[in-house]
């Protein structure tokens, strides 16, 4: 994929995430890295298509395979503020963190060491992540240079099932430290809209409202708004 699409993109590793969280949710952390988004370059903008086609290259053989994995792993999502420390050691919000949750086959599973299913699940979530970056053309492939951080969780909102969470921080690298604006909100909304359309559910798997086909939410509208709101200067 070209690096000069409608929004210039970059992956940023080594950003210190000092986000607080529910202690009940975290068991352990693995890996690191963060996604960042920088503004598009003036005349390089182009119209967003009426629909967002899925680019599955290097990830899934078909959309059906992707949907089956989302269903079998009972993939859920939510998001949190993304915090870092600035130069004055103040904790500031600079974006959002999209969280993807995938369930182990056994809800009571306790992964340890070189757990085969854990490795398989992380790979599946990375492939899902790759589809999003390729399809939106707003982010670089997720494996470069490091994959997003993942955690093993037992969250009360999903009945303490054994699951893996892939964490995807989204922020404006071109204006590091800036508060999140409507562009980042629309980018987040685009990703969550696509997740719903593919069968993932917001918050917990029993949430049928998140897959209601009657929803007027249009993913392409969010994507276009993210491009339209991108500043040329600040």
C-alpha angles and dihedrals in degrees: 000000000000119000094220103067125137090296122034108236141200142172116224122199129192098035109149109241110199096172114149119225148178105290090212091065101055124078101156141336129229132184130354146228140107139227118237131186126207126195124274123255110253110251092024090080118109135184118277113238121250089253132023109239116210115244104208099173112141093003117062135007092224143355087253091060090051092050092048092054091049089051097043092047092041090228115206132177144196136155141232135193113274113228133190136170115256127212091280092053091250118144109237135173113239102165146325137295116222111207123203118194124198124183129228115236089245108052089206095052117138107201117207138167115345094356108185097206092048090055091047092051094048089051091051092051091048089053091050088049091052092053090054095051093046095045098045094043085209098101137040122249107292096233093066117127097335132357119248119274117269133197137194108233142185101194123187092217088063095042094262092289115169106257146153121237121204110202119209115185113200119196142141108269091181090063102028112193095024117132115256112269136195091278092062090043090054092046089053090046090052092055093046091047091054090048091054092048090053092053103264116135133223116247101341139012094248090062101108092170090073091064098043105140090205091069111123090214110125117197094205091056091057091047092050091047090052090055095042092051094051108117122229090209141356 
